Amino acid sequence: MSESKYIHKSHNVSVLIYHFVCPAKYRQVVFSKAVDTTMKEICFEIEKRYEVHFLEIGTDKDHVHFLIQSVPRKSVSEIIRIVKSIIAREVLHIHPEVKEKLWGGEFWTDGYFVNTVSKFGDETNISKYVRDQGLEKDYTILHRSKQLALF
């Protein structure tokens, strides 16, 4: 896996990492070694043209996992729209057998799963990091959300 890095812009520094899961349309088994290779090459081309960096790309037979780093200016929906639309267009063009499997239709389902990822750990670790930052360790919690327990 490639390392995430701090992205320095004129007015901010960020490390925004997202985990996307994108299923193929109808959960069809469309990913093969040839399609995987094509998709990886397309992702590298996307990196050259957009502020999107692929830290990891992984496929299962009917869905893809993307670990993507981007900048605050790009919304989650914009990132996934760029990635899904370009990959779909190019894969369907290069691999007509995939188009046949999908009955000539769309490549991806309409939806996707997204989760933020931190290079510093989970919520507990980040909360501890924030508390330990002050010089005098004089941190006061003004609000902490408490999720209801079902059991």
C-alpha positions in Angstrom: 0.0 0.0 0.0 1.2 3.5 -0.8 1.7 5.9 2.0 -0.6 8.8 2.6 1.1 12.1 2.8 0.3 15.6 4.0 -1.0 17.7 1.1 0.1 21.3 1.5 -2.1 23.9 -0.2 -2.0 27.7 0.1 -4.3 27.9 3.1 -4.5 24.4 4.5 -2.7 21.1 5.1 -4.7 17.9 4.9 -4.7 14.2 5.1 -8.1 13.1 3.9 -8.4 9.4 3.3 -11.6 7.6 2.2 -12.4 3.9 1.8 -15.0 3.4 -1.0 -16.7 0.1 -1.8 -18.3 0.0 -5.3 -20.3 -3.0 -6.4 -20.7 -3.9 -10.1 -24.2 -3.6 -11.5 -26.5 -6.5 -10.5 -23.6 -7.8 -8.4 -22.4 -9.5 -11.6 -19.0 -11.1 -11.5 -17.2 -8.9 -14.0 -13.7 -8.4 -12.5 -11.0 -10.6 -14.1 -7.2 -10.2 -14.2 -7.6 -8.3 -17.5 -10.3 -6.0 -16.2 -8.3 -5.5 -13.0 -5.2 -4.5 -14.9 -7.2 -2.1 -17.1 -8.9 -0.6 -14.1 -5.5 -0.1 -12.3 -4.1 1.7 -15.3 -7.2 3.9 -15.6 -6.8 4.9 -11.9 -3.2 5.9 -12.5 -4.4 8.1 -15.4 -7.1 9.6 -13.1 -4.3 10.5 -10.6 -2.5 12.5 -13.3 -5.6 14.7 -14.1 -7.4 15.1 -10.8 -6.4 15.7 -7.2 -7.1 12.1 -6.3 -4.4 9.7 -5.1 -5.1 5.9 -5.0 -3.5 4.4 -1.9 -4.9 1.0 -2.6 -7.2 -0.7 -5.1 -8.6 -4.2 -4.4 -11.1 -6.3 -6.2 -13.4 -9.0 -5.3 -15.4 -10.8 -8.0 -18.3 -8.4 -7.9 -17.0 -5.2 -6.2 -14.0 -3.0 -5.8 -12.4 -1.4 -2.7 -10.6 2.0 -3.2 -8.5 3.7 -0.6 -8.3 7.2 -1.9 -6.6 10.4 -0.6 -7.8 13.8 -1.8 -8.0 17.4 -0.9 -10.8 19.3 1.1 -12.0 21.1 -2.1 -13.2 17.8 -3.5 -16.4 16.4 -2.0 -16.9 12.7 -1.4 -19.6 12.6 -4.1 -17.4 14.4 -6.6 -14.5 12.0 -6.0 -16.5 8.9 -6.5 -18.4 10.4 -9.5 -15.1 11.0 -11.2 -13.7 7.6 -10.4 -16.8 5.5 -11.2 -17.7 7.4 -14.4 -14.2 7.3 -16.0 -13.6 3.6 -15.0 -17.0 2.6 -16.3 -16.6 4.4 -19.7 -13.1 3.0 -20.3 -13.6 -0.5 -19.1 -16.8 -1.0 -21.2 -14.9 0.4 -24.2 -11.8 -1.8 -23.8 -13.6 -4.9 -22.6 -16.8 -5.5 -24.6 -17.2 -8.9 -22.9 -18.0 -7.0 -19.7 -20.7 -5.0 -21.5 -22.3 -8.3 -22.7 -22.3 -9.7 -19.1 -24.1 -6.5 -18.0 -26.7 -6.8 -20.8 -25.3 -3.7 -22.4 -26.1 -1.6 -19.4 -24.3 0.3 -16.7 -21.1 -0.9 -15.1 -21.6 0.2 -11.4 -24.6 0.1 -9.1 -25.9 3.6 -8.3 -24.8 3.4 -4.7 -21.5 3.0 -2.9 -20.1 2.7 0.7 -17.7 5.3 2.0 -15.9 5.6 5.3 -13.2 8.0 6.4 -9.9 6.6 7.4 -7.4 8.1 9.8 -3.6 7.5 9.7 -3.6 8.2 13.4 -6.1 5.5 14.5 -9.7 5.4 15.7 -11.9 7.9 17.5 -10.4 7.0 20.9 -6.8 7.5 19.8 -7.6 10.9 18.1 -9.6 12.0 21.2 -6.6 11.2 23.4 -4.2 12.9 20.9 -6.3 16.1 21.1 -6.5 16.0 24.9 -2.7 15.6 25.2 -1.8 18.6 22.8 -2.0 21.5 25.3 1.2 22.7 27.0 -0.5 22.6 30.4 -2.7 19.7 29.6 -5.7 21.9 30.4 -8.1 20.3 28.0 -11.9 20.5 28.8 -14.4 18.4 27.0 -17.4 20.6 26.2 -19.5 17.9 24.5 -19.2 14.2 23.8 -21.8 12.3 21.9 -23.1 9.2 23.6 -24.5 6.6 21.3 -27.4 4.6 22.6 -26.6 1.0 23.4 -29.1 -1.6 22.2 -28.1 -4.3 24.6 
